[in-house]
Amino acid sequence: MIVPQTQIAGVHLLMSAAGVERALGRPRSFVSIRDPHQGTVRRMDYGATKVYLSATADGTVYKVTTTDARQRTATGVRVGSSRTAVLRGVRDVTCTPSACAVGRDVAGQRVTRFTLSAGRVRRISLGFVIE
């Protein structure tokens, strides 16, 4: 389930790695990656869904992304939905040709982004704006 500004696949921002595993099970992989703003962060890979943990001491979730069309909002918006469906089905959304978003693109704020390609949602992400 996707709840804009709240969760994707049962994963909430600021959730611990243990909480993510309770929600989604054991990840396919758990790797350290370089982030241009935070340094080294950890990514939990669940196939079409990726969970990113911050470089802070507590290592909580700062971003979740999915390309899984089974994950959808209460109004049915999912990967594969049209830009029009996003505009009709997601409250407080604003769109550009390349993405629709809920929230402000300001450091520290949370944003739910529906990345578009050819007028269709290709990826949905929820995360804190880092910079």
C-alpha positions as CSV (number, residue, x, y, z in Angstrom):
1,M,0.0,0.0,0.0
2,I,1.2,3.5,-0.8
3,V,0.1,6.3,1.5
4,P,1.6,9.6,0.1
5,Q,3.8,11.3,2.6
6,T,3.4,8.4,5.0
7,Q,4.5,4.9,3.7
8,I,5.3,2.7,0.8
9,A,4.9,-1.1,1.2
10,G,4.4,-0.7,5.0
11,V,7.7,1.2,5.3
12,H,7.6,4.6,7.0
13,L,10.3,7.3,7.1
14,L,12.4,7.1,10.3
15,M,11.7,3.4,10.7
16,S,14.6,1.3,11.9
17,A,16.2,-1.5,9.8
18,A,14.6,-4.0,12.3
19,G,11.2,-2.4,11.7
20,V,11.7,-2.7,7.9
21,E,12.5,-6.4,8.3
22,R,9.4,-6.9,10.4
23,A,7.3,-5.3,7.6
24,L,9.0,-6.8,4.6
25,G,11.1,-9.7,5.8
26,R,14.8,-10.3,5.1
27,P,16.1,-8.2,2.2
28,R,17.7,-9.8,-0.9
29,S,20.8,-7.7,-0.2
30,F,22.0,-5.1,2.3
31,V,24.7,-3.0,0.8
32,S,26.6,0.2,1.6
33,I,26.5,2.8,-1.2
34,R,27.9,6.3,-1.6
35,D,25.4,9.2,-1.4
36,P,26.6,12.6,-2.7
37,H,25.0,14.4,0.3
38,Q,25.4,12.0,3.2
39,G,28.4,9.9,2.5
40,T,28.0,6.2,2.9
41,V,24.4,5.0,3.4
42,R,22.9,1.5,3.5
43,R,20.3,0.1,1.0
44,M,18.0,-2.8,1.7
45,D,17.1,-4.4,-1.6
46,Y,13.7,-6.0,-1.9
47,G,13.7,-6.4,-5.7
48,A,11.3,-3.7,-7.0
49,T,11.3,-1.9,-3.6
50,K,14.5,-0.3,-2.2
51,V,14.8,1.1,1.3
52,Y,17.6,3.6,2.1
53,L,18.9,4.0,5.7
54,S,20.6,7.2,6.7
55,A,24.3,7.6,7.6
56,T,23.3,8.7,11.1
57,A,24.1,6.6,14.2
58,D,20.5,5.3,14.4
59,G,20.4,4.5,10.7
60,T,16.7,5.1,10.1
61,V,14.8,5.1,6.8
62,Y,15.2,8.4,4.8
63,K,13.9,7.1,1.4
64,V,11.8,4.3,0.0
65,T,11.4,3.7,-3.8
66,T,9.3,1.2,-5.7
67,T,8.7,0.1,-9.3
68,D,6.3,-2.6,-8.1
69,A,2.9,-2.1,-9.8
70,R,1.3,-4.2,-7.0
71,Q,1.9,-1.3,-4.6
72,R,-0.9,1.3,-5.0
73,T,-2.7,4.1,-3.3
74,A,-6.2,3.8,-1.9
75,T,-7.4,5.4,-5.2
76,G,-5.5,2.9,-7.3
77,V,-2.5,5.0,-8.4
78,R,0.5,2.8,-9.1
79,V,3.5,2.3,-11.3
80,G,2.0,2.3,-14.8
81,S,-0.7,4.9,-14.0
82,S,-1.2,7.9,-16.3
83,R,-0.3,11.4,-15.3
84,T,-4.0,12.2,-15.4
85,A,-4.7,9.3,-12.9
86,V,-2.2,10.8,-10.5
87,L,-3.7,14.2,-10.8
88,R,-7.2,12.8,-10.1
89,G,-6.2,10.2,-7.5
90,V,-3.6,11.9,-5.3
91,R,-4.5,14.8,-3.1
92,D,-2.4,18.0,-3.1
93,V,-0.2,16.8,-6.0
94,T,1.5,19.1,-8.5
95,C,3.0,17.9,-11.7
96,T,5.7,18.8,-14.2
97,P,6.2,16.9,-17.5
98,S,8.7,14.6,-15.7
99,A,7.2,14.1,-12.3
100,C,4.3,14.7,-10.0
101,A,4.9,15.3,-6.3
102,V,3.2,15.8,-2.9
103,G,5.1,18.0,-0.5
104,R,7.7,20.8,-0.9
105,D,11.1,20.3,-2.4
106,V,12.8,22.0,0.6
107,A,15.6,20.5,2.7
108,G,14.2,18.6,5.6
109,Q,10.7,18.2,4.2
110,R,9.2,14.9,3.1
111,V,8.2,14.5,-0.5
112,T,6.3,11.7,-2.4
113,R,7.4,11.7,-6.0
114,F,5.8,9.9,-9.0
115,T,8.5,9.9,-11.6
116,L,7.0,10.0,-15.1
117,S,8.2,8.7,-18.5
118,A,6.0,9.0,-21.6
119,G,3.1,10.2,-19.4
120,R,3.2,7.1,-17.2
121,V,4.4,6.6,-13.6
122,R,7.7,4.6,-13.7
123,R,8.8,4.9,-10.1
124,I,7.3,6.1,-6.8
125,S,9.4,7.4,-4.0
126,L,8.9,8.8,-0.5
127,G,11.8,10.5,1.2
128,F,13.2,13.5,3.0
129,V,14.7,16.2,0.8
130,I,18.4,16.2,1.7
131,E,19.6,19.3,-0.1
